[in-house]
Amino acid sequence: MRIAKAAGMTLAAVLAATAARADVKGKVSLKGASFTVADAVAYKADDGVEVAFLPAAFDRKAAARDSKIDSFDVMRMGTAHVTLRIDADGSFSCIDYSTGQGGGSSCNSDYTKALKLTARTADRVAGTFRLKADGGDTTDVTFDLKVESVAARTGTALPAGGGEPGRAALAHFAAIEKNDMNALIATAPPEEQEMMRASVKSGEAKEMFQMMRAMTPRKIKLLGGTVDGDEALVDFEGVADGKPVKGVATVVRLGGKWYLKGTSMQ
């Protein structure tokens, strides 16, 4: 029964990942970014919608850490990508791009001619992006995407008080509040602890720790969160520069113990 259940969960995860894939196909060779499009994501932007073509599956689990989808989620993947910046009125002439090692933005009237939209509503964008420029840049992509802004988390709600993941997150913040480097090291994943101890011996840790303290909110209170296997997202609120702030702590379980992997502010 246990084997069957585990196998079923694995199959369900595969099916969910497949269902999440966007309706997109084609190839991109633009500004040094050259890849076959494996996935794409469209998300709301302040001045319209952005459509990102990717050589790998969009990391929705990472995007769900702050419960929203935006350009930072695309950049954090660290892969090549090309993003179309389509204005609210449907006009378009600029892209963002990355080769995985560098990138930037580019505006060109050729891009305007290359994009043909067949649908542009509040919740859907579809069309083709076909470019053949004198400089050798070419694209041939067809897409039909849901316009998103929220990334749903997977897993189950943490128990009241945050359970063990919550206590691990609080231990991290308490160590910073108390200016206790040794206590902070104990909250980090084992593979990071050795590096942190080495920085203490070299004297580098002191300045870095003070910078961390300056950027970390105080008076932390847990708001809840979710746990999915060996990873938990712990929502918290606190005070920074005299103002209320909120954030998410990513906590991982290694060898049966929970450690803080990182935090992000909303």
ZAGULUM-156520 format. One record per atom (N, C-alpha, C, O): x, y, z. Coordinates in steps of 0.02 Angstrom, whole numbers, padded with zeros to 5 digits, always signed. Layout:
XYZ
...
% end
This chain:
+00041-00060+00000
+00000+00000+00000
+00043+00063+00000
+00030+00111-00036
+00096+00062+00041
+00138+00122+00046
+00174+00135-00020
+00180+00193-00042
+00197+00081-00052
+00232+00089-00116
+00184+00116-00169
+00201+00161-00207
+00123+00089-00169
+00073+00111-00218
+00056+00184-00207
+00047+00222-00255
+00050+00203-00144
+00033+00273-00128
+00088+00320-00151
+00075+00372-00181
+00150+00300-00137
+00207+00343-00157
+00210+00349-00232
+00223+00403-00260
+00198+00292-00267
+00200+00294-00340
+00145+00338-00366
+00155+00375-00415
+00086+00335-00335
+00030+00377-00356
+00045+00450-00346
+00026+00491-00388
+00078+00467-00292
+00095+00537-00279
+00145+00561-00331
+00141+00618-00354
+00192+00519-00349
+00242+00538-00399
+00208+00550-00466
+00223+00599-00501
+00162+00505-00485
+00126+00513-00547
+00084+00576-00547
+00081+00612-00597
+00053+00591-00490
+00012+00651-00484
+00055+00713-00493
+00035+00762-00524
+00115+00711-00465
+00160+00768-00471
+00181+00779-00544
+00184+00835-00568
+00194+00722-00578
+00213+00727-00649
+00155+00755-00690
+00166+00798-00733
+00095+00731-00677
+00036+00754-00714
+00024+00828-00701
+00006+00865-00746
+00033+00850-00638
+00022+00920-00621
+00073+00964-00656
+00056+01018-00681
+00135+00941-00659
+00188+00979-00693
+00173+00985-00767
+00183+01037-00798
+00149+00929-00796
+00133+00930-00867
+00075+00977-00882
+00076+01014-00931
+00024+00976-00838
-00034+01019-00848
-00016+01093-00843
-00048+01135-00873
+00036+01107-00803
+00055+01177-00792
+00093+01206-00852
+00099+01267-00858
+00120+01162-00896
+00157+01186-00954
+00113+01229-00999
+00054+01215-01008
+00143+01281-01025
+00106+01327-01067
+00097+01300-01138
+00133+01254-01159
+00049+01328-01174
+00039+01311-01244
+00085+01356-01285
+00067+01412-01304
+00144+01331-01299
+00194+01370-01335
+00242+01323-01371
+00257+01269-01346
+00266+01345-01429
+00316+01306-01465
+00355+01353-01511
+00330+01405-01531
+00416+01333-01525
+00456+01373-01571
+00528+01378-01550
+00550+01344-01504
+00565+01420-01585
+00636+01430-01572
+00651+01505-01569
+00618+01546-01600
+00703+01520-01531
+00725+01589-01521
+00800+01593-01532
+00838+01553-01506
+00822+01642-01571
+00893+01659-01577
+00897+01734-01581
+00894+01764-01635
+00903+01765-01523
+00895+01838-01518
+00941+01867-01465
+00940+01846-01407
+00982+01915-01485
+01028+01949-01439
+01074+01900-01401
+01090+01911-01343
+01094+01846-01435
+01138+01798-01403
+01103+01743-01365
+01134+01695-01344
+01037+01750-01356
+00998+01698-01323
+00970+01652-01377
+00930+01673-01418
+00992+01590-01376
+00972+01543-01429
+00948+01478-01397
+00986+01444-01363
+00884+01462-01407
+00856+01402-01376
+00790+01382-01409
+00757+01422-01441
+00772+01319-01399
+00706+01294-01417
+00661+01309-01358
+00678+01294-01301
+00604+01339-01370
+00559+01359-01316
+00526+01297-01285
+00491+01260-01319
+00538+01287-01221
+00509+01230-01184
+00449+01251-01143
+00406+01209-01128
+00445+01314-01123
+00390+01338-01081
+00386+01414-01089
+00431+01446-01116
+00332+01442-01065
+00323+01515-01067
+00275+01534-01011
+00237+01493-00986
+00278+01597-00992
+00233+01622-00940
+00215+01694-00957
+00258+01734-00978
+00151+01711-00949
+00127+01779-00959
+00101+01805-00893
+00063+01771-00859
+00121+01866-00875
+00101+01893-00810
+00088+01968-00817
+00114+02001-00861
+00047+01992-00772
+00029+02062-00773
+00088+02106-00753
+00126+02088-00708
+00095+02162-00787
+00145+02212-00770
+00110+02279-00760
+00052+02286-00777
+00146+02326-00732
+00115+02391-00716
+00085+02424-00778
+00033+02457-00775
+00118+02415-00835
+00095+02449-00896
+00070+02401-00949
+00068+02418-01008
+00049+02340-00929
+00022+02293-00977
+00034+02222-00957
+00017+02201-00902
+00064+02184-01003
+00078+02114-00990
+00147+02096-01018
+00168+02125-01068
+00181+02050-00986
+00245+02027-01010
+00240+01952-01025
+00208+01915-00988
+00270+01932-01080
+00269+01862-01103
+00341+01838-01106
+00380+01863-01146
+00359+01789-01065
+00427+01763-01062
+00432+01695-01094
+00395+01649-01075
+00476+01687-01143
+00490+01623-01174
+00552+01593-01140
+00602+01627-01129
+00547+01528-01122
+00599+01496-01082
+00623+01430-01112
+00584+01396-01146
+00686+01412-01100
+00712+01349-01126
+00700+01290-01079
+00718+01233-01094
+00669+01303-01022
+00655+01252-00972
+00588+01268-00938
+00562+01323-00946
+00562+01220-00900
+00499+01230-00866
+00503+01288-00817
+00551+01294-00779
+00453+01332-00818
+00450+01388-00771
+00445+01360-00700
+00406+01315-00687
+00485+01388-00655
+00488+01363-00586
+00431+01393-00545
+00440+01444-00512
+00373+01361-00547
+00315+01387-00511
+00322+01379-00436
+00295+01419-00398
+00357+01328-00414
+00365+01318-00342
+00405+01376-00312
+00388+01400-00258
+00457+01398-00347
+00495+01455-00323
+00454+01519-00326
+00459+01561-00281
+00414+01527-00379
+00372+01587-00385
+00321+01590-00329
+00302+01645-00308
+00299+01532-00305
+00247+01530-00253
+00272+01553-00185
+00232+01562-00139
+00337+01562-00178
+00364+01583-00113
+00336+01650-00091
+00324+01662-00032
+00325+01695-00140
+00294+01759-00122
+00224+01764-00152
+00193+01818-00153
+00198+01708-00177
+00129+01702-00201
+00113+01745-00262
+00055+01759-00276
+00164+01768-00298
+00151+01808-00357
+00200+01790-00412
+00255+01765-00399
+00180+01803-00474
+00223+01791-00532
+00243+01857-00562
+00201+01899-00577
+00308+01867-00571
+00333+01929-00602
+00400+01917-00634
+00424+01860-00637
+00431+01970-00659
+00495+01964-00695
+00551+01936-00652
+00597+01905-00677
+00547+01948-00586
+00600+01923-00542
+00601+01847-00542
+00654+01816-00536
+00542+01815-00548
+00539+01742-00550
+00573+01715-00613
+00605+01663-00611
+00566+01751-00669
+00599+01731-00731
+00675+01739-00724
+00712+01694-00744
+00697+01795-00697
+00769+01807-00691
+00802+01759-00642
+00858+01738-00652
+00766+01743-00587
+00795+01698-00536
+00809+01628-00563
+00849+01592-00533
+00777+01608-00617
+00790+01542-00645
+00861+01536-00671
+00888+01481-00674
+00891+01593-00690
+00961+01592-00712
+00973+01563-00780
+01030+01550-00799
+00919+01554-00819
+00926+01527-00886
+00918+01582-00938
+00900+01639-00922
+00933+01565-01001
+00919+01612-01055
+00844+01623-01059
+00805+01578-01043
+00823+01681-01080
+00752+01694-01091
+00744+01757-01134
+00790+01798-01139
+00686+01762-01165
+00667+01823-01202
+00597+01841-01179
+00552+01799-01181
+00588+01904-01157
+00524+01927-01131
+00497+01984-01174
+00531+02035-01183
+00437+01976-01199
+00403+02028-01237
+00367+02074-01188
+00330+02050-01145
+00377+02140-01195
+00343+02188-01152
+00287+02222-01192
+00298+02268-01231
+00226+02197-01182
+00168+02219-01220
+00129+02270-01178
+00108+02254-01122
+00119+02330-01204
+00085+02382-01167
+00010+02367-01161
-00017+02324-01197
-00023+02403-01116
-00094+02392-01103
-00137+02401-01165
-00188+02368-01173
-00116+02446-01211
-00155+02458-01272
-00136+02410-01329
-00161+02417-01385
-00093+02361-01314
-00073+02312-01364
-00012+02331-01403
+00014+02290-01442
+00014+02392-01394
+00074+02413-01430
+00135+02376-01402
+00136+02355-01344
+00186+02369-01444
+00244+02329-01425
+00304+02348-01468
+00299+02353-01529
+00362+02358-01436
+00423+02370-01473
+00485+02351-01434
+00541+02357-01459
+00477+02328-01372
+00535+02315-01329
+00534+02245-01299
+00481+02216-01285
+00594+02219-01290
+00603+02154-01258
+00654+02159-01202
+00696+02204-01202
+00650+02112-01156
+00704+02099-01109
+00733+02032-01128
+00697+01988-01151
+00798+02023-01119
+00829+01960-01140
+00886+01941-01093
+00915+01984-01060
+00902+01877-01093
+00960+01853-01055
+00988+01793-01090
+00951+01752-01118
+01054+01786-01090
+01087+01727-01117
+01099+01676-01062
+01123+01621-01076
+01083+01694-01000
+01100+01652-00943
+01162+01677-00908
+01175+01659-00851
+01202+01718-00944
+01263+01746-00916
+01263+01823-00918
+01304+01855-00885
+01217+01850-00955
+01211+01923-00960
+01149+01938-01001
+01120+01893-01032
+01130+02002-01002
+01070+02019-01040
+01056+02093-01036
+01100+02132-01018
+00995+02112-01053
+00976+02182-01052
+00908+02192-01084
+00867+02146-01085
+00897+02252-01111
+00835+02269-01144
+00850+02296-01213
+00904+02324-01225
+00803+02289-01258
+00812+02313-01327
+00745+02334-01355
+00695+02300-01346
+00744+02391-01390
+00684+02415-01424
+00698+02422-01498
+00750+02449-01518
+00652+02398-01540
+00665+02398-01612
+00598+02394-01648
+00554+02355-01629
+00590+02433-01701
+00528+02432-01739
+00518+02364-01773
+00461+02346-01789
+00572+02326-01784
+00565+02259-01813
+00526+02213-01767
+00489+02169-01790
+00533+02223-01701
+00496+02182-01654
+00421+02193-01661
+00381+02147-01657
+00403+02256-01673
+00332+02273-01681
+00301+02235-01739
+00246+02209-01733
+00337+02232-01794
+00313+02197-01853
+00312+02121-01842
+00271+02086-01872
+00356+02096-01798
+00362+02024-01788
+00306+01995-01746
+00291+01935-01751
+00275+02036-01704
+00223+02012-01659
+00154+02020-01689
+00134+02075-01709
+00118+01965-01694
+00049+01965-01717
+00005+01934-01662
+00010+01874-01649
-00037+01975-01630
-00080+01950-01577
-00146+01926-01606
-00178+01961-01646
-00167+01868-01585
-00233+01842-01603
-00282+01847-01546
-00342+01839-01555
-00256+01860-01486
-00298+01869-01427
-00261+01912-01377
-00202+01902-01365
-00295+01960-01348
-00266+02003-01295
-00322+02026-01251
-00355+02077-01265
-00334+01989-01197
-00385+02007-01148
-00352+02012-01080
-00292+02004-01073
-00392+02025-01029
-00365+02032-00962
-00335+01967-00936
-00289+01968-00895
-00360+01910-00962
-00335+01846-00936
-00306+01800-00989
-00294+01741-00975
-00294+01825-01051
-00266+01783-01103
-00228+01824-01154
-00249+01879-01172
-00173+01796-01178
-00136+01827-01232
-00111+01771-01278
-00083+01722-01255
-00121+01780-01343
-00102+01729-01392
-00078+01762-01456
-00096+01819-01470
-00037+01727-01493
-00013+01753-01556
+00051+01720-01580
+00067+01664-01559
+00086+01754-01623
+00150+01729-01649
+00202+01785-01644
+00186+01844-01645
+00265+01764-01637
+00320+01811-01637
+00372+01784-01686
+00412+01741-01669
+00370+01810-01747
+00414+01785-01801
+00457+01843-01826
+00432+01893-01853
+00522+01835-01817
+00569+01888-01834
+00626+01859-01876
+00650+01804-01864
+00646+01897-01927
+00704+01880-01966
+00740+01945-01982
+00724+01980-02031
+00789+01961-01940
+00823+02026-01945
+00888+02019-01983
+00917+01965-01989
+00913+02076-02010
+00974+02077-02049
+01034+02054-02008
+01081+02024-02035
+01033+02068-01944
+01089+02049-01901
+01093+01975-01885
+01140+01954-01850
+01046+01936-01908
+01047+01865-01894
+00999+01843-01840
+00990+01783-01829
+00967+01891-01806
+00918+01873-01755
+00856+01843-01788
+00829+01871-01836
+00834+01786-01762
+00773+01754-01788
+00732+01726-01731
+00759+01702-01681
+00666+01728-01738
+00621+01695-01691
+00562+01667-01732
+00543+01695-01783
+00536+01613-01707
+00475+01584-01737
+00438+01548-01680
+00448+01489-01669
+00395+01586-01646
+00362+01560-01586
+00287+01571-01592
+00264+01625-01612
+00248+01520-01575
+00176+01524-01571
+00156+01512-01499
+00181+01466-01467
+00111+01553-01472
+00094+01547-01401
+00020+01563-01389
-00011+01602-01425
-00007+01533-01337
-00075+01545-01313
-00073+01536-01238
-00071+01479-01214
-00072+01590-01201
-00057+01588-01130
-00110+01621-01087
-00141+01670-01107
-00119+01594-01028
-00159+01627-00977
-00117+01682-00945
-00059+01671-00929
-00146+01741-00936
-00111+01796-00902
-00119+01785-00827
-00174+01785-00801
-00063+01778-00793
-00064+01761-00722
-00034+01817-00680
+00003+01860-00704
-00050+01815-00616
-00019+01861-00569
-00007+01827-00502
+00033+01851-00461
-00041+01771-00490
-00035+01736-00426
-00009+01665-00438
-00033+01631-00483
+00039+01644-00398
+00065+01576-00400
+00041+01539-00337
+00058+01558-00281
+00000+01488-00347
-00028+01452-00291
+00024+01406-00260
+00061+01372-00295
+00026+01405-00195
+00072+01360-00160
+00044+01289-00158
-00016+01278-00162
+00090+01242-00154
+00070+01172-00144
+00083+01154-00071
+00113+01192-00034
+00059+01095-00051
+00070+01072+00017
+00011+01086+00062
-00044+01100+00039
+00024+01082+00127
-00028+01091+00178
-00009+01148+00225
+00049+01167+00230
-00059+01174+00259
-00047+01230+00305
-00006+01207+00365
-00014+01151+00390
+00038+01251+00388
+00076+01237+00449
+00029+01237+00509
-00022+01271+00508
+00046+01199+00561
+00005+01200+00621
+00009+01267+00656
+00053+01308+00640
-00036+01279+00703
-00034+01342+00741
+00034+01351+00772
+00062+01304+00802
+00061+01411+00767
+00127+01425+00794
+00184+01408+00746
+00242+01423+00761
+00168+01378+00689
+00219+01364+00639
+00253+01297+00644
+00290+01278+00599
+00240+01260+00699
+00272+01195+00707
+00348+01200+00706
+00376+01253+00719
+00381+01145+00689
+00455+01145+00687
+00483+01194+00636
+00533+01227+00651
+00454+01200+00576
+00480+01250+00528
+00476+01321+00556
+00521+01361+00547
+00421+01335+00591
+00413+01402+00619
+00465+01415+00673
+00491+01470+00678
+00478+01365+00714
+00528+01373+00767
+00598+01384+00737
+00639+01421+00765
+00612+01350+00682
+00677+01359+00649
+00684+01430+00622
+00737+01461+00626
+00630+01457+00593
+00631+01525+00568
+00640+01575+00625
+00679+01622+00619
+00604+01565+00679
+00610+01610+00737
+00680+01608+00767
+00705+01659+00789
+00711+01549+00768
+00779+01543+00795
+00828+01584+00753
+00874+01614+00780
+00818+01585+00688
+00860+01625+00643
+00854+01700+00660
+00904+01734+00668
+00793+01724+00665
+00783+01795+00680
+00807+01813+00750
+00833+01867+00761
+00797+01767+00798
+00818+01780+00867
+00894+01786+00870
+00920+01827+00907
+00930+01744+00833
+01003+01746+00832
+01028+01813+00806
+01076+01841+00833
+00996+01839+00755
+01015+01904+00728
+00998+01960+00778
+01038+02006+00788
+00940+01955+00808
+00919+02005+00857
+00967+02008+00916
+00982+02062+00942
+00992+01950+00937
+01037+01946+00995
+01110+01956+00976
+01154+01955+01019
+01123+01967+00911
+01192+01976+00887
+01235+01915+00903
+01293+01922+00923
+01206+01856+00895
+01239+01793+00913
+01256+01754+00850
+01214+01719+00822
+01318+01760+00827
+01340+01728+00766
+01337+01652+00771
+01317+01618+00723
+01358+01624+00828
+01358+01552+00836
+01287+01524+00832
+01276+01471+00803
+01240+01559+00862
+01170+01537+00859
+01144+01542+00787
+01104+01500+00766
+01166+01593+00751
+01145+01600+00681
+01171+01543+00639
+01136+01515+00597
+01235+01525+00650
+01264+01469+00612
+01225+01406+00623
+01216+01367+00576
+01200+01394+00683
+01163+01333+00699
+01097+01330+00661
+01069+01275+00652
+01070+01387+00638
+01007+01386+00602
+01016+01374+00527
+00967+01362+00492
+01078+01378+00503
+01092+01370+00431
+01098+01297+00413
+01117+01256+00455
+01084+01278+00350
+01094+01209+00327
+01166+01187+00338
+01211+01228+00333
+01177+01123+00354
+01245+01098+00370
+01298+01117+00319
+01354+01132+00338
+01281+01116+00254
+01332+01130+00203
+01354+01203+00206
+01408+01220+00181
+01313+01247+00235
+01331+01317+00241
+01367+01333+00306
+01403+01383+00311
+01358+01290+00356
+01387+01304+00422
+01464+01306+00421
+01494+01350+00452
+01494+01259+00385
+01567+01258+00381
+01594+01322+00349
+01644+01349+00372
+01561+01345+00296
+01583+01406+00263
+01575+01466+00309
+01618+01510+00310
+01521+01467+00349
+01510+01522+00395
+01562+01523+00451
+01586+01576+00471
+01580+01464+00475
+01632+01459+00528
+01699+01483+00501
+01738+01515+00537
+01713+01466+00438
+01776+01488+00408
+01778+01564+00402
+01831+01594+00411
+01721+01595+00387
+01719+01668+00382
+01728+01701+00450
+01754+01757+00454
+01707+01667+00503
+01718+01693+00570
+01793+01693+00586
+01819+01742+00613
+01827+01639+00569
+01899+01634+00582
+01938+01685+00542
+01988+01712+00566
+01916+01699+00481
+01953+01746+00439
+01938+01819+00456
+01973+01864+00434
+01885+01829+00495
+01866+01897+00514
+01816+01929+00467
+01794+01985+00479
+01798+01895+00413
+01752+01922+00364
+01680+01924+00389
+01640+01965+00367
+01664+01880+00436
+01595+01872+00458
+01568+01932+00496
+01509+01947+00492
+01611+01967+00531
+01588+02021+00575
+01552+02075+00535
+01497+02095+00554
+01582+02099+00482
+01552+02152+00442
+01489+02127+00406
+01439+02162+00403
+01492+02065+00381
+01434+02037+00346
+01376+02028+00394
+01318+02039+00375
+01391+02007+00455
+01338+01997+00504
+01304+02063+00522
+01243+02066+00529
+01343+02116+00527
+01314+02181+00543
+01271+02206+00486
+01219+02239+00497
+01291+02192+00424
+01250+02211+00366
+01184+02172+00367
+01131+02200+00352
+01188+02109+00385
+01128+02067+00389
+01080+02094+00443
+01020+02097+00433
+01109+02113+00498
+01068+02140+00553
+01032+02204+00531
+00974+02215+00549
+01067+02245+00493
+01038+02308+00470
+00981+02297+00422
+00935+02338+00418
+00983+02242+00384
+00932+02230+00334
+00876+02184+00358
+00827+02175+00323
+00883+02155+00418
+00834+02107+00443
+00783+02141+00488
+00801+02178+00533
+00719+02130+00476
+00667+02160+00518
+00669+02132+00589
+00694+02077+00601
+00644+02171+00636
+00641+02151+00707
+00569+02138+00727
+00522+02148+00688
+00560+02116+00788
+00494+02103+00817
+00453+02056+00772
+00396+02070+00754
+00484+02000+00755
+00454+01953+00709
+00395+01915+00740
+00398+01892+00797
+00342+01910+00700
+00284+01870+00719
+00266+01825+00660
+00266+01847+00602
+00251+01762+00674
+00233+01716+00621
+00160+01724+00602
+00117+01734+00645
+00146+01720+00537
+00078+01728+00512
+00048+01663+00486
-00011+01660+00472
+00089+01611+00481
+00066+01548+00453
+00115+01524+00401
+00174+01541+00403
+00090+01484+00354
+00133+01459+00301
+00110+01391+00279
+00057+01366+00298
+00152+01359+00237
+00137+01293+00211
+00198+01249+00214
+00255+01273+00216
+00185+01184+00214
+00240+01135+00212
+00225+01086+00156
+00168+01061+00150
+00276+01071+00116
+00269+01026+00059
+00330+00980+00060
+00383+00997+00035
+00321+00921+00090
+00377+00875+00096
+00430+00902+00143
+00417+00915+00202
+00490+00911+00117
+00546+00934+00158
+00560+01009+00149
+00615+01032+00166
+00511+01046+00124
+00518+01118+00118
+00457+01153+00145
+00400+01132+00132
+00467+01205+00183
+00412+01244+00211
+00422+01317+00195
+00478+01342+00193
+00367+01352+00184
+00367+01424+00175
+00332+01455+00235
+00273+01443+00246
+00369+01494+00273
+00343+01523+00335
+00332+01597+00325
+00380+01635+00314
+00270+01619+00329
+00254+01690+00322
+00264+01726+00388
+00248+01699+00441
+00292+01786+00385
+00304+01824+00446
+00294+01898+00434
+00291+01921+00378
+00287+01934+00488
+00285+02007+00486
+00333+02033+00538
+00350+01999+00587
+00356+02094+00529
+00402+02125+00576
+00405+02199+00565
+00361+02229+00533
+00457+02230+00591
+00466+02302+00586
+00536+02316+00558
+00585+02289+00582
+00540+02359+00507
+00603+02380+00477
+00601+02455+00466
+00554+02480+00435
+00650+02490+00490
+00652+02563+00484
+00589+02595+00512
+00565+02646+00486
+00562+02565+00565
+00503+02593+00597
+00438+02579+00561
+00385+02604+00582
+00440+02539+00507
+00379+02526+00469
+00365+02451+00468
+00411+02411+00468
+00301+02432+00467
+00283+02361+00464
+00301+02331+00396
+00291+02363+00344
+00328+02271+00397
+00346+02236+00335
+00325+02163+00341
+00314+02137+00396
+00319+02130+00283
+00303+02059+00282
+00354+02023+00238
+00385+02052+00194
+00361+01958+00251
+00408+01919+00212
+00393+01845+00217
+00346+01823+00250
+00436+01806+00184
+00429+01733+00183
+00498+01702+00197
+00548+01722+00166
+00500+01655+00243
+00561+01618+00257
+00555+01548+00226
+00505+01514+00237
+00605+01528+00189
+00607+01461+00161
+00647+01417+00208
+00706+01430+00221
+00616+01364+00232
+00647+01319+00281
+00647+01249+00253
+00598+01226+00225
+00704+01215+00260
+00711+01147+00231
+00728+01097+00286
+00759+01113+00336
+00706+01035+00275
+00720+00981+00323
+00775+00936+00296
+00769+00908+00242
+00828+00931+00335
+00886+00890+00316
+00904+00846+00375
+00916+00870+00430
+00905+00781+00364
+00921+00735+00418
+00873+00739+00476
+00891+00727+00534
+00810+00756+00461
+00759+00759+00513
+00755+00825+00550
+00713+00833+00594
+00799+00873+00533
+00799+00937+00568
+00786+00993+00517
+00806+00989+00459
+00752+01045+00540
+00735+01101+00497
+00787+01158+00502
+00809+01176+00557
+00806+01185+00444
+00854+01239+00440
+00827+01294+00395
+00788+01281+00349
+00848+01355+00409
+00827+01411+00368
+00872+01417+00306
+00933+01422+00312
+00840+01416+00247
+00877+01420+00184
+00882+01491+00159
+00932+01509+00128
+00831+01532+00172
+00833+01601+00149
+00769+01637+00165
+00719+01606+00183
+00770+01703+00159
+00711+01744+00171
+00702+01793+00113
+00750+01812+00080
+00641+01813+00102
+00626+01865+00051
+00573+01910+00079
+00528+01888+00115
+00578+01974+00063
+00531+02023+00087
+00480+02038+00033
+00497+02040-00027
+00418+02048+00052
+00365+02064+00004
+00360+02138-00007
+00318+02161-00046
% end
